[in-house]
Amino acid sequence: MAITVNTLWEEGSENLSLSIIAGEQYLDRKLQETTMNRPGLALTGFFQYFANQRLQIFGLAEFTYLKSLPQAEKVKRLEDLFKQQIPGIVITRNRKASKEILALAEQYKVPVLRTSMVTMNFVNECTVILEKLTAPQERIQGTCMELMGIGVLLRGDPGIGKSETALSLIERGYSLVSDDVTEVRKTTRGRLVCWANEVTRYHMEIRGLGIIHVPSLFGVAAIRRQTELDLVIDLKPPTGNEDRTGVHPDEIEIMGVKVPCITLPVRSGRDMANIVEVAALNQKLKELGHDAAKELDDKIINRLTKGRVRNG
Amino acid sequence: MAEETLVKKLKVLNEYGIHARPAALLVKAAGKYECDIFMEKDGNKVSCKSIMGLMTIEGFPGCTMTVTTSGSDAKKAMDEIEELFLNKFGED
């Protein structure tokens, strides 16, 4: 997915300490490849292989090299670089851009940004931000909570009690990520990260009460900006067909990622928060390699097989 | 409908006996009926509606269980429980 330099500017200017020093009107240039390139080799005149669709980073190496060139040669090399239709330049360590760079930026319509960060830190931080901006993303129905580091998504029909369950969990000291609408992003590691829509973040709607602001009522410990998703819990009216052993847990797919899924029957008077809490704890145990249901079943099968009755 | 009590001896035919999965199937089937359903072996008697009960009764492969159903829908319940035993609980 291609993004524009402007997207990076809007989303990352604060974390990356960026400022615009030239070509502000050309920020809509597309980053066809959402990564960075050090153009040192290109500045020596080598263009047989040049990643011209990436953001070009001018660090200490590039500046020191340019300084070693005679003035006329320096301008020519820079112009050759700008001719490659690069999407944008970032100058690190707050170095001053030379007059030549500023003039070429205007001439070739290339935005030039500057950061106070050293190159290595900038590249690391910018990689993370670019990955976030380009990761596949979806909006799904459900309330997301974090319990002891386990990300849980509560789903179910309207009125089944997602928000009420979330509220009980908050009172037990766990954290709200999002109420009812959850944004999900797939990371390059194949994990799902959930967070809340910017506008409604940390607000909840409770029937009969209306809208509440969770951190104002319960403190900042009651909220979490984002969480990795470990477990989906579907709240449903009882069918009598619920899983009774948990030996073969269900899985669902969200954006192509398999996530364990539990269906919990909701009856009036049943403490759903308590059950969700135990489900999360049990999931944590499973991730540590201890599957209680399976271990008990193996133990029973072992005993039963030993007691096999022949011709009985 | 008349209250009735049925007793049947059923043999455990599957490879591994009554472990978690067969126990869950029995509990789900039994749960649908009003009547009391018990399973007995070697003097141990447990409710067929309790998964923990069924897992402790030692339903070894090849052994015989005594199933009792009593209540208004005893016949239907017994038929379904028997069917599960005969089908080896859907296992080999």
Boltz contact constraints between the chains, C-beta under 6 A:
constraints:
  - contact:
      token1: [A, 244]
      token2: [B, 24]
      max_distance: 6.0
  - contact:
      token1: [A, 244]
      token2: [B, 27]
      max_distance: 6.0
  - contact:
      token1: [A, 244]
      token2: [B, 51]
      max_distance: 6.0
  - contact:
      token1: [A, 245]
      token2: [B, 20]
      max_distance: 6.0
  - contact:
      token1: [A, 245]
      token2: [B, 24]
      max_distance: 6.0
  - contact:
      token1: [A, 247]
      token2: [B, 20]
      max_distance: 6.0
  - contact:
      token1: [A, 297]
      token2: [B, 19]
      max_distance: 6.0
  - contact:
      token1: [A, 297]
      token2: [B, 20]
      max_distance: 6.0
  - contact:
      token1: [A, 300]
      token2: [B, 19]
      max_distance: 6.0
  - contact:
      token1: [A, 300]
      token2: [B, 55]
      max_distance: 6.0
  - contact:
      token1: [A, 301]
      token2: [B, 16]
      max_distance: 6.0
  - contact:
      token1: [A, 301]
      token2: [B, 19]
      max_distance: 6.0
  - contact:
      token1: [A, 304]
      token2: [B, 16]
      max_distance: 6.0
  - contact:
      token1: [A, 304]
      token2: [B, 17]
      max_distance: 6.0
  - contact:
      token1: [A, 304]
      token2: [B, 60]
      max_distance: 6.0
  - contact:
      token1: [A, 307]
      token2: [B, 60]
      max_distance: 6.0
  - contact:
      token1: [A, 308]
      token2: [B, 60]
      max_distance: 6.0
  - contact:
      token1: [A, 308]
      token2: [B, 61]
      max_distance: 6.0
  - contact:
      token1: [A, 308]
      token2: [B, 62]
      max_distance: 6.0
  - contact:
      token1: [A, 309]
      token2: [B, 60]
      max_distance: 6.0
  - contact:
      token1: [A, 309]
      token2: [B, 62]
      max_distance: 6.0
  - contact:
      token1: [A, 309]
      token2: [B, 63]
      max_distance: 6.0
  - contact:
      token1: [A, 312]
      token2: [B, 62]
      max_distance: 6.0
  - contact:
      token1: [A, 312]
      token2: [B, 63]
      max_distance: 6.0
